[in-house]
Each structure stands twice: as C-alpha cells, then as structure tokens.
Amino acid sequence: MSAISDQPSASQQTAAKGNRILFVVIAILALAGMVVSAVSLQRHYAKSASAFCDFGERFNCDIVNRSEYSGLMGIPVAGIGIAGYGALFVLAAFYRSRAETRLRLLVAAAAGLVFALYLTYVEGYVLETWCILCLSSLALIAIITILAGALKARAGLNA
C-alpha cells in the first residue's frame, strides 16, 4: 500500500515563495504610491508654493498639481491615485491567495499605467512642466505592472 503525498514538491515550494515575495514587493510599492499620491493631493489643495518640488518652470509640482488637468470630473487625480494604489495594496496584501487576484492585479496596474502615461503626456506636451511626484508615481506603477505581469506569467507556467 503506497501513500500518496499531498506535500508540494520542492519546485512548487520555491515558486510559492517567489510569488509571496512578488506580492510583498507589490504591496510595498503600492504603499509608496499611496504616500506619493497623498503628498500630491496635499499640494493640489495647498495655498502656498512648495520648495521641495520647484526646480524652475520645467520642473514644478505645484504648476502640475494645480492645473486644469489635475482633476477628473471634479476628483483630484492624486485622490484617484490614492484609491488606485490602495486597491493594489489590498489585492497584494489580503487577496493574494485567490486565483483571480493575479489577473485583477495585472488589469488594475495596467489601467493605472495607461492613466499615468496619459498624465505624463499632458505634463510634457501640454503643460510643458514636469512634476517629480508624478514621475515617481509613473515609475512605481510601471514597476508594479511589470511585477503583476510576472505573477500572472508564473501562474500560467505553474498551472
């Protein structure tokens, strides 16, 4: 009589550990995105100029965060960023064991990346002023999208 083992193989354990690490990194980056977006939101409503992000006419967060493009249907873009990064954090931190989470993470991150790329276009070609906070957010969402894509791809390999 042979016993069938329900224990995962060494390669399955390694893959699971790698996935956990990716989820943790995504959660940390999403928290960082929430912080960057919160600072941007504060700058959106601030009455005074900020020195930390004013490097002249070409690099000025206040110009970008107070422009007509800093809101969407009356909602500050930075507030949308906080909500979006918050959703990514919740998915990566609390729902990572669900099979559909990888696809949801990838779709949400890709949507955030497309939106960030549009906003970057506005900065560069419409406002002709760059925002360090916005560029930081773009980098964060790009990395999150790549990691979410890696998670989704790994799921396909391990299926």
C-alpha positions, 0 to 999 in steps of 0.5 A, a space after each residue: 500500500 503506497 501513500 500518496 503525498 499531498 506535500 508540494 514538491 520542492 519546485 512548487 515550494 520555491 515558486 510559492 515563495 517567489 510569488 509571496 515575495 512578488 506580492 510583498 514587493 507589490 504591496 510595498 510599492 503600492 504603499 509608496 504610491 499611496 504616500 506619493 499620491 497623498 503628498 500630491 493631493 496635499 499640494 493640489 489643495 495647498 495655498 502656498 508654493 512648495 520648495 521641495 518640488 520647484 526646480 524652475 518652470 520645467 520642473 514644478 509640482 505645484 504648476 502640475 498639481 494645480 492645473 486644469 488637468 489635475 482633476 477628473 470630473 471634479 476628483 483630484 487625480 492624486 485622490 484617484 491615485 490614492 484609491 488606485 494604489 490602495 486597491 493594489 495594496 489590498 489585492 497584494 496584501 489580503 487577496 493574494 491567495 485567490 486565483 483571480 487576484 493575479 489577473 485583477 492585479 495585472 488589469 488594475 496596474 495596467 489601467 493605472 499605467 495607461 492613466 499615468 502615461 496619459 498624465 505624463 503626456 499632458 505634463 510634457 506636451 501640454 503643460 510643458 512642466 514636469 512634476 517629480 511626484 508624478 514621475 515617481 508615481 509613473 515609475 512605481 506603477 510601471 514597476 508594479 505592472 511589470 511585477 503583476 505581469 510576472 505573477 500572472 506569467 508564473 501562474 500560467 507556467 505553474 498551472 
